[in-house]
Amino acid sequence: MKFYDQYILPKLTHWVCSQKNITLQRKKIIPQAKGKVLEIGIGSGLNLPFYNPEKVDFLWGLDPSIHLQKIAEKKSNDLPFKVNFIGLSGEEIPLGRNCADTVVVTYTLCSIPDVIKALKEMNRVLKPGGELLFCEHGKAPDDYVFQWQNRLNPIWKLISGGCNLNRPTPHLIEKGGFKIKVMDKGYMSDFKLASFNYWGVAVHR
């Protein structure tokens, strides 16, 4: 799987996460970011075009994939604010307490191995009064869809870089120490197995 993980998976991830319905979701969330921003799972930088340069002072981009980071670095060259890339996963945030005004996480909580630890780290670095902006796919509300998510998850996880179909996103966010301030949810495409989205804003509990 080493060749697949290094050369095929990054391109596949970039293509899947560039789809129109996902891009529309990014446009709803990313412009709300302000101040010093930490993006967890910046990947190939698909969120970068949607940050409001009049509101963002600085961006940390955290992601363990060096291959995707190289794509993001090229996109960041034309931005009016500085982007500092950190090649680590969400469980390891090498920043001080209360340093970020906004934490952004989009289509990333599904694939972080220890997602609760990562969310607690996000909580730690977020300033009092700061916001966690999230947009994630996860557990479907329809029983028959959820049953298929559970059945297919082991195979899906293996071929998609650790992505889980069935994570209960709101529950995880709250367990990580946040209070959800506002949230919308719904299917974003006819491919219901992987398209039920939760998006909104959370704050310190």
VOVEX-317030 format. One record per residue: residue number from 1; residue in one letter; chain; x, y, z of N, C-alpha, C in turn. Coordinates in pm, 1 decimal. Layout:
<sites>
<NUM, 'A', 'A', <X, Y, Z>, <X, Y, Z>, <X, Y, Z>>
...
</sites>
This chain:
<sites>
<1, 'M', 'A', <81.8, -121.0, 0.0>, <0.0, 0.0, 0.0>, <85.6, 126.7, 0.0>>
<2, 'K', 'A', <217.8, 111.5, 13.8>, <302.9, 230.4, 24.5>, <295.6, 315.6, -102.1>>
<3, 'F', 'A', <303.5, 251.3, -219.7>, <294.6, 325.3, -346.5>, <158.9, 394.1, -356.7>>
<4, 'Y', 'A', <53.4, 321.6, -323.4>, <-82.6, 377.2, -329.3>, <-95.2, 498.0, -236.8>>
<5, 'D', 'A', <-46.2, 484.3, -112.7>, <-58.2, 591.6, -13.2>, <21.2, 716.0, -52.8>>
<6, 'Q', 'A', <135.5, 695.6, -117.8>, <223.2, 808.4, -150.8>, <187.0, 877.1, -281.5>>
<7, 'Y', 'A', <141.8, 801.1, -380.3>, <126.5, 857.9, -513.9>, <-17.8, 860.7, -566.5>>
<8, 'I', 'A', <-97.5, 763.7, -527.3>, <-235.2, 756.6, -577.5>, <-331.6, 828.5, -483.9>>
<9, 'L', 'A', <-322.7, 798.0, -356.1>, <-418.3, 851.4, -259.1>, <-420.5, 1004.1, -252.5>>
<10, 'P', 'A', <-304.3, 1073.5, -251.0>, <-311.0, 1220.8, -247.5>, <-386.3, 1280.9, -366.0>>
<11, 'K', 'A', <-364.7, 1226.9, -486.0>, <-433.8, 1277.7, -604.9>, <-582.5, 1245.0, -599.6>>
<12, 'L', 'A', <-614.5, 1124.8, -550.5>, <-754.5, 1084.6, -537.9>, <-826.8, 1171.0, -435.0>>
<13, 'T', 'A', <-759.8, 1197.2, -323.3>, <-817.3, 1281.8, -218.0>, <-843.4, 1422.4, -270.2>>
<14, 'H', 'A', <-746.1, 1477.1, -342.1>, <-761.0, 1611.4, -398.4>, <-879.1, 1616.0, -495.4>>
<15, 'W', 'A', <-892.9, 1514.6, -578.9>, <-1001.7, 1511.1, -677.3>, <-1137.7, 1500.3, -609.8>>
<16, 'V', 'A', <-1150.3, 1407.7, -515.3>, <-1278.3, 1387.3, -446.0>, <-1318.4, 1513.7, -371.0>>
<17, 'C', 'A', <-1223.8, 1573.2, -300.8>, <-1254.3, 1690.8, -218.2>, <-1268.7, 1818.5, -300.2>>
<18, 'S', 'A', <-1248.4, 1809.5, -432.0>, <-1268.0, 1924.3, -520.6>, <-1405.0, 1924.8, -586.4>>
<19, 'Q', 'A', <-1487.0, 1824.7, -556.5>, <-1616.8, 1814.0, -622.1>, <-1705.7, 1934.3, -589.0>>
<20, 'K', 'A', <-1795.4, 1965.6, -679.7>, <-1876.2, 2087.8, -671.5>, <-1953.8, 2098.9, -540.9>>
<21, 'N', 'A', <-2018.6, 1988.5, -499.0>, <-2100.2, 1996.0, -378.1>, <-2015.5, 2023.0, -253.5>>
<22, 'I', 'A', <-1894.5, 1969.9, -251.1>, <-1804.9, 1994.3, -138.2>, <-1751.5, 2136.9, -142.6>>
<23, 'T', 'A', <-1721.0, 2184.9, -261.9>, <-1673.7, 2322.9, -277.1>, <-1779.6, 2422.0, -229.9>>
<24, 'L', 'A', <-1905.2, 2395.2, -258.5>, <-2013.2, 2482.6, -212.7>, <-2020.9, 2485.9, -60.9>>
<25, 'Q', 'A', <-1992.8, 2373.3, 2.2>, <-1991.0, 2369.0, 148.5>, <-1876.2, 2453.4, 205.0>>
<26, 'R', 'A', <-1762.3, 2446.1, 140.7>, <-1647.8, 2526.3, 184.9>, <-1681.6, 2675.6, 179.1>>
<27, 'K', 'A', <-1751.0, 2715.2, 74.4>, <-1786.5, 2856.5, 57.3>, <-1879.1, 2907.2, 168.1>>
<28, 'K', 'A', <-1954.1, 2816.5, 230.1>, <-2043.2, 2855.6, 338.7>, <-1966.7, 2881.8, 468.6>>
<29, 'I', 'A', <-1859.7, 2807.5, 489.0>, <-1791.1, 2807.2, 618.8>, <-1668.2, 2897.2, 623.6>>
<30, 'I', 'A', <-1580.6, 2884.6, 526.1>, <-1447.2, 2945.3, 533.3>, <-1448.8, 3097.8, 544.1>>
<31, 'P', 'A', <-1536.5, 3170.9, 475.0>, <-1534.1, 3316.8, 486.6>, <-1561.6, 3369.3, 627.3>>
<32, 'Q', 'A', <-1609.5, 3284.7, 717.0>, <-1636.0, 3327.8, 854.4>, <-1509.3, 3335.1, 939.2>>
<33, 'A', 'A', <-1400.5, 3274.9, 892.2>, <-1275.9, 3271.8, 969.7>, <-1217.6, 3411.7, 983.5>>
<34, 'K', 'A', <-1157.8, 3437.6, 1100.3>, <-1101.2, 3571.1, 1124.0>, <-981.7, 3562.5, 1218.5>>
<35, 'G', 'A', <-898.9, 3667.3, 1212.0>, <-782.8, 3677.2, 1300.2>, <-674.9, 3576.6, 1267.3>>
<36, 'K', 'A', <-615.4, 3519.2, 1371.1>, <-516.6, 3413.8, 1354.1>, <-591.0, 3281.6, 1343.9>>
<37, 'V', 'A', <-575.0, 3214.8, 1230.7>, <-655.0, 3096.8, 1199.0>, <-567.3, 2972.1, 1196.9>>
<38, 'L', 'A', <-618.5, 2865.4, 1256.1>, <-554.8, 2734.5, 1247.9>, <-647.2, 2642.8, 1169.6>>
<39, 'E', 'A', <-598.8, 2593.0, 1055.0>, <-677.7, 2496.3, 978.4>, <-620.8, 2357.2, 999.8>>
<40, 'I', 'A', <-704.6, 2268.4, 1049.4>, <-666.3, 2129.6, 1073.0>, <-698.6, 2048.6, 947.7>>
<41, 'G', 'A', <-597.3, 1981.1, 892.7>, <-619.0, 1903.9, 770.4>, <-628.5, 1992.5, 648.7>>
<42, 'I', 'A', <-532.3, 2081.6, 633.1>, <-535.9, 2176.1, 521.3>, <-521.2, 2105.2, 386.7>>
<43, 'G', 'A', <-464.0, 1986.4, 386.9>, <-455.0, 1906.5, 264.6>, <-390.7, 1980.8, 149.0>>
<44, 'S', 'A', <-457.0, 1980.5, 35.4>, <-403.5, 2045.5, -84.7>, <-443.9, 2192.4, -94.4>>
<45, 'G', 'A', <-497.9, 2246.4, 14.3>, <-528.8, 2389.8, 17.1>, <-659.8, 2428.1, -49.9>>
<46, 'L', 'A', <-755.4, 2337.3, -51.4>, <-881.6, 2365.1, -120.6>, <-963.6, 2475.0, -53.3>>
<47, 'N', 'A', <-937.5, 2501.0, 74.5>, <-1008.6, 2609.6, 143.0>, <-945.6, 2746.7, 119.4>>
<48, 'L', 'A', <-821.3, 2749.5, 76.1>, <-746.2, 2875.4, 68.8>, <-814.8, 2985.1, -12.7>>
<49, 'P', 'A', <-876.6, 2955.0, -126.7>, <-938.7, 3063.6, -204.6>, <-1057.5, 3129.7, -136.4>>
<50, 'F', 'A', <-1111.0, 3067.7, -31.7>, <-1235.6, 3116.9, 27.2>, <-1216.2, 3195.3, 157.2>>
<51, 'Y', 'A', <-1092.2, 3206.7, 203.1>, <-1067.0, 3290.9, 319.8>, <-1081.4, 3437.4, 280.2>>
<52, 'N', 'A', <-1140.6, 3515.0, 368.0>, <-1156.6, 3658.6, 344.2>, <-1029.0, 3730.0, 387.3>>
<53, 'P', 'A', <-950.2, 3782.7, 293.5>, <-821.7, 3844.9, 328.5>, <-836.4, 3969.1, 415.8>>
<54, 'E', 'A', <-956.1, 4026.6, 418.7>, <-978.6, 4142.9, 503.0>, <-1002.1, 4104.2, 648.8>>
<55, 'K', 'A', <-1025.7, 3974.9, 672.2>, <-1054.7, 3929.0, 808.4>, <-944.3, 3841.7, 867.4>>
<56, 'V', 'A', <-862.7, 3780.5, 779.7>, <-759.7, 3686.2, 825.7>, <-624.2, 3755.4, 835.7>>
<57, 'D', 'A', <-558.9, 3741.7, 950.3>, <-426.5, 3800.7, 971.5>, <-314.4, 3702.2, 940.6>>
<58, 'F', 'A', <-339.9, 3574.3, 970.2>, <-234.8, 3472.7, 961.4>, <-300.9, 3335.9, 962.0>>
<59, 'L', 'A', <-239.2, 3239.2, 895.7>, <-296.2, 3104.5, 891.0>, <-190.1, 2999.4, 918.3>>
<60, 'W', 'A', <-218.7, 2913.2, 1014.4>, <-140.8, 2790.4, 1031.2>, <-215.4, 2679.4, 958.5>>
<61, 'G', 'A', <-145.4, 2602.4, 876.6>, <-207.3, 2491.1, 805.3>, <-145.2, 2360.0, 849.8>>
<62, 'L', 'A', <-222.2, 2279.1, 919.6>, <-172.3, 2153.3, 977.3>, <-217.7, 2034.6, 892.6>>
<63, 'D', 'A', <-123.7, 1949.9, 853.4>, <-159.5, 1829.5, 778.3>, <-39.2, 1735.2, 775.1>>
<64, 'P', 'A', <-61.8, 1604.5, 795.5>, <50.0, 1510.1, 794.9>, <99.6, 1471.8, 655.9>>
<65, 'S', 'A', <21.8, 1502.8, 550.9>, <59.0, 1463.0, 415.4>, <149.6, 1567.6, 350.0>>
<66, 'I', 'A', <275.1, 1533.6, 334.6>, <371.4, 1624.1, 271.3>, <338.4, 1641.9, 123.3>>
<67, 'H', 'A', <284.3, 1537.3, 60.3>, <251.2, 1543.2, -81.9>, <138.9, 1643.9, -107.2>>
<68, 'L', 'A', <36.9, 1642.6, -22.7>, <-72.0, 1739.8, -36.7>, <-25.0, 1879.8, 2.2>>
<69, 'Q', 'A', <62.6, 1886.9, 99.5>, <113.4, 2017.2, 145.9>, <185.6, 2091.4, 33.7>>
<70, 'K', 'A', <256.6, 2019.3, -49.7>, <328.4, 2082.3, -160.6>, <231.8, 2151.4, -256.9>>
<71, 'I', 'A', <114.7, 2090.0, -276.6>, <13.4, 2151.4, -362.8>, <-39.1, 2278.7, -296.8>>
<72, 'A', 'A', <-64.2, 2269.5, -166.0>, <-116.7, 2384.6, -92.4>, <-18.2, 2500.2, -88.3>>
<73, 'E', 'A', <109.3, 2468.8, -77.5>, <211.9, 2573.7, -71.1>, <211.3, 2659.5, -197.9>>
<74, 'K', 'A', <191.4, 2596.6, -313.2>, <186.0, 2671.4, -439.0>, <66.9, 2767.3, -439.2>>
<75, 'K', 'A', <-46.9, 2721.4, -387.2>, <-166.5, 2805.6, -383.0>, <-150.1, 2922.7, -286.9>>
<76, 'S', 'A', <-71.7, 2903.0, -182.0>, <-58.6, 3005.5, -78.5>, <29.8, 3121.6, -121.1>>
<77, 'N', 'A', <107.0, 3103.1, -226.9>, <202.4, 3206.9, -268.1>, <135.0, 3337.9, -308.0>>
<78, 'D', 'A', <11.6, 3330.1, -355.7>, <-58.5, 3449.5, -403.1>, <-150.1, 3512.2, -297.4>>
<79, 'L', 'A', <-149.2, 3456.9, -177.8>, <-237.5, 3508.9, -73.3>, <-177.3, 3633.2, -7.6>>
<80, 'P', 'A', <-260.7, 3727.1, 36.3>, <-210.7, 3848.6, 100.0>, <-175.6, 3830.9, 247.1>>
<81, 'F', 'A', <-199.3, 3711.2, 301.9>, <-160.6, 3682.3, 440.2>, <-66.4, 3562.0, 441.1>>
<82, 'K', 'A', <13.9, 3551.3, 544.6>, <114.1, 3445.9, 553.2>, <51.0, 3313.9, 595.8>>
<83, 'V', 'A', <99.2, 3205.0, 536.4>, <55.7, 3070.6, 573.9>, <177.5, 2992.1, 621.0>>
<84, 'N', 'A', <168.0, 2938.0, 740.2>, <275.7, 2857.1, 796.5>, <229.1, 2711.4, 800.1>>
<85, 'F', 'A', <293.5, 2625.1, 721.4>, <253.1, 2485.3, 712.2>, <323.4, 2401.9, 818.3>>
<86, 'I', 'A', <245.7, 2312.6, 880.3>, <297.0, 2224.5, 985.3>, <264.5, 2081.0, 945.7>>
<87, 'G', 'A', <365.2, 1998.8, 927.2>, <346.3, 1861.7, 880.4>, <317.1, 1762.4, 990.6>>
<88, 'L', 'A', <207.4, 1785.2, 1063.1>, <167.5, 1695.6, 1171.1>, <17.1, 1670.2, 1163.4>>
<89, 'S', 'A', <-29.4, 1571.0, 1239.6>, <-172.3, 1541.4, 1243.7>, <-239.7, 1622.4, 1354.2>>
<90, 'G', 'A', <-372.9, 1613.8, 1358.7>, <-449.2, 1694.0, 1452.6>, <-424.3, 1662.1, 1598.5>>
<91, 'E', 'A', <-374.0, 1542.6, 1628.0>, <-345.7, 1508.2, 1767.3>, <-221.4, 1578.5, 1820.2>>
<92, 'E', 'A', <-142.4, 1635.0, 1727.1>, <-17.0, 1701.2, 1765.7>, <-17.7, 1844.2, 1712.6>>
<93, 'I', 'A', <-61.9, 1938.0, 1794.5>, <-64.9, 2077.9, 1753.6>, <44.0, 2152.2, 1830.8>>
<94, 'P', 'A', <154.5, 2185.0, 1766.2>, <269.3, 2244.3, 1836.3>, <255.1, 2395.3, 1857.9>>
<95, 'L', 'A', <140.6, 2434.7, 1910.2>, <112.5, 2575.8, 1935.4>, <73.0, 2593.7, 2081.2>>
<96, 'G', 'A', <90.6, 2715.3, 2130.8>, <58.1, 2744.8, 2269.1>, <-91.3, 2755.4, 2294.0>>
<97, 'R', 'A', <-128.0, 2752.3, 2419.1>, <-267.4, 2766.4, 2459.8>, <-322.0, 2904.5, 2421.2>>
<98, 'N', 'A', <-446.9, 2907.9, 2379.7>, <-518.5, 3033.4, 2352.0>, <-447.7, 3121.5, 2248.1>>
<99, 'C', 'A', <-401.5, 3061.6, 2138.7>, <-327.1, 3139.2, 2039.1>, <-405.2, 3163.9, 1910.0>>
<100, 'A', 'A', <-514.1, 3090.1, 1888.1>, <-588.8, 3102.1, 1762.6>, <-725.0, 3167.7, 1786.6>>
<101, 'D', 'A', <-761.6, 3258.6, 1698.5>, <-894.9, 3320.0, 1703.6>, <-1000.4, 3228.7, 1642.6>>
<102, 'T', 'A', <-958.0, 3152.0, 1542.2>, <-1049.2, 3061.5, 1472.3>, <-976.3, 2930.2, 1443.8>>
<103, 'V', 'A', <-1044.7, 2819.9, 1465.3>, <-995.9, 2688.8, 1421.8>, <-1092.0, 2637.8, 1315.5>>
<104, 'V', 'A', <-1037.6, 2593.6, 1203.9>, <-1117.9, 2544.6, 1090.9>, <-1090.2, 2397.0, 1070.2>>
<105, 'V', 'A', <-1196.2, 2318.9, 1055.9>, <-1179.0, 2176.8, 1023.9>, <-1288.0, 2136.7, 924.3>>
<106, 'T', 'A', <-1245.9, 2096.5, 804.8>, <-1339.9, 2056.0, 699.9>, <-1298.8, 1920.3, 642.6>>
<107, 'Y', 'A', <-1390.6, 1825.7, 646.4>, <-1369.2, 1692.4, 590.2>, <-1238.6, 1630.7, 639.7>>
<108, 'T', 'A', <-1217.7, 1641.5, 770.5>, <-1094.1, 1594.3, 831.8>, <-1118.8, 1509.0, 955.1>>
<109, 'L', 'A', <-1221.3, 1540.7, 1033.7>, <-1248.2, 1464.2, 1155.2>, <-1275.6, 1317.4, 1124.4>>
<110, 'C', 'A', <-1318.0, 1289.6, 1003.0>, <-1348.5, 1151.7, 962.9>, <-1224.3, 1063.1, 959.8>>
<111, 'S', 'A', <-1106.5, 1124.2, 943.8>, <-986.0, 1043.8, 920.7>, <-879.2, 1055.5, 1029.5>>
<112, 'I', 'A', <-900.6, 1139.4, 1130.2>, <-802.9, 1150.4, 1239.0>, <-817.7, 1029.0, 1330.1>>
<113, 'P', 'A', <-710.4, 951.7, 1351.5>, <-720.9, 828.9, 1432.5>, <-777.4, 853.0, 1573.0>>
<114, 'D', 'A', <-717.0, 945.0, 1648.7>, <-766.4, 976.3, 1783.2>, <-837.1, 1111.6, 1776.9>>
<115, 'V', 'A', <-960.8, 1109.2, 1730.7>, <-1032.2, 1233.8, 1701.4>, <-1064.6, 1313.7, 1827.9>>
<116, 'I', 'A', <-1090.0, 1247.5, 1940.2>, <-1118.6, 1318.9, 2064.3>, <-994.6, 1392.6, 2113.9>>
<117, 'K', 'A', <-880.8, 1328.8, 2106.2>, <-755.7, 1394.5, 2145.2>, <-731.2, 1517.2, 2057.4>>
<118, 'A', 'A', <-758.3, 1503.4, 1927.3>, <-738.1, 1614.8, 1834.4>, <-832.2, 1730.7, 1867.3>>
<119, 'L', 'A', <-957.8, 1700.6, 1896.4>, <-1054.2, 1805.4, 1929.4>, <-1016.9, 1876.0, 2059.5>>
<120, 'K', 'A', <-966.4, 1801.4, 2154.8>, <-922.2, 1863.0, 2280.5>, <-801.9, 1953.8, 2256.6>>
<121, 'E', 'A', <-717.1, 1916.8, 2162.4>, <-604.4, 2002.5, 2124.5>, <-654.3, 2130.9, 2057.2>>
<122, 'M', 'A', <-754.9, 2117.7, 1971.6>, <-813.7, 2236.0, 1908.2>, <-873.5, 2327.6, 2014.0>>
<123, 'N', 'A', <-939.1, 2269.1, 2112.2>, <-997.9, 2345.0, 2221.7>, <-890.2, 2418.7, 2300.0>>
<124, 'R', 'A', <-777.6, 2352.7, 2319.0>, <-667.5, 2411.2, 2395.6>, <-609.6, 2535.2, 2328.7>>
<125, 'V', 'A', <-591.8, 2529.6, 2197.2>, <-525.6, 2640.5, 2128.0>, <-621.5, 2754.1, 2092.2>>
<126, 'L', 'A', <-751.7, 2728.5, 2102.6>, <-850.1, 2830.6, 2067.4>, <-865.3, 2932.3, 2181.0>>
<127, 'K', 'A', <-862.3, 3058.9, 2146.9>, <-877.4, 3164.9, 2246.7>, <-1018.6, 3163.8, 2305.7>>
<128, 'P', 'A', <-1033.9, 3211.8, 2430.2>, <-1168.6, 3232.2, 2483.8>, <-1246.0, 3328.0, 2392.5>>
<129, 'G', 'A', <-1365.9, 3289.9, 2356.6>, <-1443.3, 3370.8, 2262.5>, <-1417.3, 3336.7, 2117.2>>
<130, 'G', 'A', <-1317.8, 3251.1, 2092.3>, <-1289.0, 3208.1, 1956.1>, <-1388.5, 3104.3, 1907.7>>
<131, 'E', 'A', <-1380.7, 3070.5, 1779.1>, <-1478.9, 2979.1, 1720.5>, <-1412.9, 2864.1, 1645.6>>
<132, 'L', 'A', <-1474.0, 2748.4, 1658.1>, <-1440.9, 2632.5, 1575.7>, <-1541.3, 2628.6, 1461.1>>
<133, 'L', 'A', <-1492.0, 2643.5, 1338.9>, <-1576.7, 2633.1, 1219.6>, <-1559.9, 2492.7, 1162.9>>
<134, 'F', 'A', <-1669.8, 2421.5, 1145.5>, <-1659.1, 2282.3, 1100.5>, <-1754.9, 2251.7, 986.4>>
<135, 'C', 'A', <-1711.9, 2163.0, 900.6>, <-1796.5, 2105.4, 795.3>, <-1745.1, 1964.4, 770.7>>
<136, 'E', 'A', <-1823.4, 1865.6, 806.9>, <-1778.4, 1726.6, 803.7>, <-1889.1, 1635.2, 753.6>>
<137, 'H', 'A', <-1850.3, 1524.8, 691.2>, <-1949.4, 1421.0, 661.7>, <-1946.9, 1320.9, 776.0>>
<138, 'G', 'A', <-2054.4, 1243.3, 788.5>, <-2056.5, 1148.3, 899.1>, <-2181.3, 1062.6, 901.7>>
<139, 'K', 'A', <-2216.2, 1020.1, 1021.1>, <-2327.4, 928.3, 1044.1>, <-2457.2, 980.6, 981.5>>
<140, 'A', 'A', <-2518.9, 897.1, 899.3>, <-2645.5, 933.5, 835.4>, <-2761.8, 910.2, 931.2>>
<141, 'P', 'A', <-2867.6, 989.9, 922.1>, <-2981.8, 975.7, 1013.5>, <-3075.4, 860.1, 977.3>>
<142, 'D', 'A', <-3068.0, 814.2, 853.2>, <-3154.5, 704.4, 809.1>, <-3091.5, 570.8, 846.0>>
<143, 'D', 'A', <-3166.8, 485.2, 913.4>, <-3112.2, 359.4, 965.1>, <-3052.8, 271.9, 855.8>>
<144, 'Y', 'A', <-3121.5, 263.4, 742.1>, <-3071.8, 174.1, 636.6>, <-2939.2, 224.8, 578.8>>
<145, 'V', 'A', <-2924.4, 357.0, 569.8>, <-2797.8, 414.3, 521.7>, <-2688.8, 392.3, 625.9>>
<146, 'F', 'A', <-2721.2, 417.5, 751.4>, <-2623.6, 400.2, 859.4>, <-2576.6, 254.5, 868.8>>
<147, 'Q', 'A', <-2667.1, 160.3, 848.2>, <-2629.0, 18.5, 851.3>, <-2527.8, -13.2, 741.7>>
<148, 'W', 'A', <-2549.7, 44.2, 622.6>, <-2454.9, 22.7, 513.5>, <-2323.0, 94.9, 539.9>>
<149, 'Q', 'A', <-2329.3, 210.9, 603.4>, <-2205.6, 278.8, 642.7>, <-2122.4, 189.3, 733.7>>
<150, 'N', 'A', <-2187.4, 126.4, 830.2>, <-2116.6, 37.8, 922.7>, <-2059.6, -84.8, 851.5>>
<151, 'R', 'A', <-2136.6, -139.9, 757.9>, <-2090.3, -259.1, 685.7>, <-1968.1, -229.6, 598.6>>
<152, 'L', 'A', <-1974.2, -116.5, 529.7>, <-1868.9, -85.7, 432.8>, <-1751.0, -9.6, 491.7>>
<153, 'N', 'A', <-1763.8, 38.6, 613.2>, <-1660.2, 124.6, 670.5>, <-1521.0, 62.0, 673.2>>
<154, 'P', 'A', <-1505.1, -66.8, 711.0>, <-1370.1, -125.3, 712.9>, <-1299.2, -118.7, 577.8>>
<155, 'I', 'A', <-1372.8, -146.6, 468.1>, <-1313.6, -141.3, 334.0>, <-1288.3, 3.3, 293.0>>
<156, 'W', 'A', <-1387.4, 87.7, 316.7>, <-1377.0, 230.1, 282.2>, <-1255.7, 292.7, 350.9>>
<157, 'K', 'A', <-1241.1, 263.5, 478.1>, <-1131.7, 318.6, 556.9>, <-996.0, 277.0, 500.5>>
<158, 'L', 'A', <-988.2, 153.5, 453.9>, <-862.9, 100.7, 400.6>, <-820.2, 170.4, 272.6>>
<159, 'I', 'A', <-915.8, 203.1, 184.6>, <-880.8, 259.9, 53.3>, <-884.6, 412.7, 50.4>>
<160, 'S', 'A', <-931.4, 474.3, 160.4>, <-949.7, 620.3, 158.6>, <-861.5, 694.0, 258.8>>
<161, 'G', 'A', <-752.7, 631.1, 299.3>, <-660.2, 699.7, 388.7>, <-710.2, 714.7, 530.6>>
<162, 'G', 'A', <-791.4, 619.3, 576.5>, <-839.6, 621.5, 714.0>, <-971.2, 693.2, 734.3>>
<163, 'C', 'A', <-1036.9, 736.5, 626.1>, <-1165.3, 805.6, 636.8>, <-1274.1, 709.4, 686.1>>
<164, 'N', 'A', <-1350.7, 754.8, 784.5>, <-1462.9, 677.6, 838.1>, <-1595.0, 734.2, 787.5>>
<165, 'L', 'A', <-1684.4, 646.9, 744.6>, <-1813.9, 689.2, 693.4>, <-1912.4, 725.5, 803.4>>
<166, 'N', 'A', <-1896.0, 666.7, 921.6>, <-2004.1, 660.8, 1019.6>, <-1979.1, 735.6, 1150.4>>
<167, 'R', 'A', <-1888.4, 830.1, 1152.7>, <-1861.5, 899.1, 1278.5>, <-1972.9, 997.9, 1314.6>>
<168, 'P', 'A', <-2016.0, 998.1, 1442.0>, <-2121.8, 1089.4, 1487.9>, <-2062.8, 1227.3, 1517.9>>
<169, 'T', 'A', <-2046.0, 1307.7, 1417.5>, <-1970.3, 1433.1, 1426.4>, <-2013.2, 1524.5, 1541.1>>
<170, 'P', 'A', <-2141.3, 1559.0, 1555.8>, <-2178.8, 1650.6, 1664.3>, <-2141.5, 1597.1, 1802.7>>
<171, 'H', 'A', <-2164.8, 1468.1, 1823.6>, <-2130.7, 1405.8, 1951.6>, <-1980.4, 1415.6, 1978.5>>
<172, 'L', 'A', <-1899.9, 1391.7, 1876.2>, <-1754.5, 1397.4, 1892.4>, <-1707.9, 1539.3, 1925.0>>
<173, 'I', 'A', <-1764.3, 1636.7, 1856.5>, <-1727.1, 1776.2, 1881.4>, <-1757.5, 1814.9, 2026.3>>
<174, 'E', 'A', <-1872.3, 1774.7, 2075.1>, <-1909.8, 1806.0, 2212.6>, <-1824.5, 1729.0, 2312.1>>
<175, 'K', 'A', <-1791.6, 1605.9, 2280.4>, <-1706.0, 1526.2, 2367.9>, <-1565.0, 1583.7, 2373.6>>
<176, 'G', 'A', <-1525.8, 1654.3, 2268.1>, <-1394.4, 1717.2, 2263.1>, <-1386.7, 1848.5, 2339.6>>
<177, 'G', 'A', <-1495.3, 1886.9, 2404.3>, <-1493.2, 2005.1, 2490.0>, <-1560.0, 2127.8, 2432.9>>
<178, 'F', 'A', <-1632.8, 2112.4, 2323.2>, <-1698.4, 2225.8, 2259.1>, <-1850.0, 2224.7, 2281.8>>
<179, 'K', 'A', <-1908.3, 2341.2, 2266.7>, <-2053.4, 2356.9, 2264.0>, <-2091.4, 2404.9, 2124.7>>
<180, 'I', 'A', <-2179.1, 2332.5, 2058.7>, <-2220.1, 2371.7, 1923.7>, <-2315.4, 2490.1, 1932.6>>
<181, 'K', 'A', <-2275.0, 2598.3, 1870.2>, <-2349.9, 2724.3, 1874.0>, <-2459.6, 2726.3, 1767.2>>
<182, 'V', 'A', <-2424.5, 2681.9, 1649.0>, <-2520.5, 2674.1, 1538.7>, <-2475.9, 2562.0, 1446.0>>
<183, 'M', 'A', <-2572.8, 2487.2, 1390.7>, <-2536.4, 2375.6, 1302.1>, <-2649.4, 2347.5, 1204.2>>
<184, 'D', 'A', <-2611.2, 2321.1, 1080.3>, <-2702.7, 2271.1, 978.1>, <-2658.2, 2130.6, 939.6>>
<185, 'K', 'A', <-2747.0, 2057.3, 879.6>, <-2711.5, 1921.2, 838.1>, <-2800.0, 1877.6, 721.7>>
<186, 'G', 'A', <-2747.9, 1781.9, 644.8>, <-2825.1, 1730.4, 533.0>, <-2739.4, 1656.4, 433.7>>
<187, 'Y', 'A', <-2804.7, 1579.4, 344.8>, <-2734.2, 1509.0, 237.9>, <-2690.9, 1609.1, 131.5>>
<188, 'M', 'A', <-2567.5, 1596.8, 86.5>, <-2514.2, 1687.6, -14.1>, <-2514.5, 1627.7, -154.8>>
<189, 'S', 'A', <-2544.0, 1497.8, -165.9>, <-2552.0, 1433.5, -297.8>, <-2635.2, 1306.9, -284.9>>
<190, 'D', 'A', <-2658.1, 1242.5, -397.7>, <-2733.9, 1117.7, -397.3>, <-2652.6, 1000.5, -344.3>>
<191, 'F', 'A', <-2522.3, 1018.5, -334.2>, <-2436.0, 913.3, -278.0>, <-2443.3, 924.3, -125.6>>
<192, 'K', 'A', <-2551.2, 871.3, -69.4>, <-2583.1, 895.8, 71.4>, <-2483.7, 835.2, 169.1>>
<193, 'L', 'A', <-2410.6, 733.8, 127.3>, <-2315.4, 670.1, 217.6>, <-2211.2, 768.2, 272.2>>
<194, 'A', 'A', <-2172.7, 865.6, 189.3>, <-2064.0, 954.8, 230.2>, <-2100.3, 1102.0, 217.9>>
<195, 'S', 'A', <-2229.7, 1131.9, 207.7>, <-2264.1, 1271.3, 177.8>, <-2350.9, 1340.7, 282.5>>
<196, 'F', 'A', <-2375.0, 1273.6, 397.0>, <-2450.5, 1345.1, 500.0>, <-2354.5, 1438.6, 572.8>>
<197, 'N', 'A', <-2380.0, 1568.3, 562.8>, <-2289.4, 1670.9, 617.1>, <-2346.1, 1738.6, 741.4>>
<198, 'Y', 'A', <-2253.1, 1773.9, 830.1>, <-2281.7, 1859.7, 944.6>, <-2192.1, 1981.0, 931.0>>
<199, 'W', 'A', <-2248.3, 2101.3, 938.7>, <-2163.4, 2219.6, 930.6>, <-2216.2, 2329.0, 1022.9>>
<200, 'G', 'A', <-2120.5, 2403.0, 1082.9>, <-2161.8, 2508.1, 1173.2>, <-2048.1, 2566.6, 1253.2>>
<201, 'V', 'A', <-2082.4, 2617.6, 1372.6>, <-1987.9, 2688.1, 1457.9>, <-1997.5, 2632.7, 1599.2>>
<202, 'A', 'A', <-1882.7, 2610.5, 1662.0>, <-1878.6, 2565.3, 1801.7>, <-1784.5, 2656.4, 1880.6>>
<203, 'V', 'A', <-1807.8, 2660.8, 2010.6>, <-1726.7, 2744.5, 2100.4>, <-1687.9, 2662.3, 2223.2>>
<204, 'H', 'A', <-1601.5, 2723.4, 2308.7>, <-1565.3, 2656.5, 2432.9>, <-1690.5, 2627.1, 2515.5>>
<205, 'R', 'A', <-1693.8, 2509.5, 2576.7>, <-1806.7, 2473.9, 2661.5>, <-1786.9, 2532.8, 2801.0>>
</sites>
